[in-house]
Amino acid sequence: MKFSRRRFACGVILVTLIWTMACVTAACAEAPTGRIEVRGQAVRIVMPDTVTLNVGVTAQQDTEQAAYNDANRVVSDVLAALKTLDVPDSQIKTSRLEVSPRYSTIGTRRIIGYTANVSLSVTLTDFDLINPVIDQAIACGANNVGGMRFSFSEEGLAYRQALADATMIAREKAEVIAAAAGAELGAVLLLRESNNSNYSSYASYANVRSAYEMDIQPVADSQVMGGEIQISATVELTYAVK
């Protein structure tokens, strides 16, 4: 009786072991045999609808107050000119206001005067005003004009569209590779927005020649073009291959 029980127990263990090995073998047979890693990049081209530029003045005088007064006088004239061009106050803000000492570069270090820097950030949606704003600012005495940035108000939407395009491109690449290798795409193992993806990093910039280095004489009207904006996105995909 004891012998029969022992044989029965061994038989159960053997059957269980065989069943387990069969399950493992089946799972291994169904498991993916490899993977494909691809990258898709897409670019959306849009036209800018907003521009921001800096208009400012640098003034030097013997005293802090005199330097600030000179800079502030120019800025006041620029603000008045912007009003005549119907630029809303809500689109103008002070971006820099600084008065600092100037030191001698020869002999004992000592203060020899002061420099005042005052700048305005002007945002425009009417591009016909770009050149008049620049010309009027320079005419008022602004000697730091530039730092121009063109942007698109729906950049977020354009970027999401670029992401979708990049994902489709990545999948098409994976399908081509799998078909050429005689394989079949399986499940997506990894879907990642690349760290190299850019959100409006390709917005156009323009720098206007500083009037600080110009001769005091009539100059030609400014000619600034907005160009286009490139919004790019990159996606990385990893597929299982069967």
Buried (B, 14 or more C-beta within 10 A) or exposed (E): EEEEEEEEEEEEEEEEEEEEEEEEEEEEEEEBEEEBBBBBBBBBEBEBBBBBBBBBBBBBBEEBEBBBEBBBBBBEBBBEBBEEBEBEEEBBEEBEBEBEEBEEEEEEEEEEBBBBBBBBBBBBEEBEBBBBBBBBBBBBBBBBBBBBBBBBEEBEEBBBBBBEBBBEBBBEBBBEBBEEEEBEBBEEBEEEEBEEBBBBEBBBEBEBEBBEEEEEEEEEEBEBEBEEBBBBBBBBBBBBBB
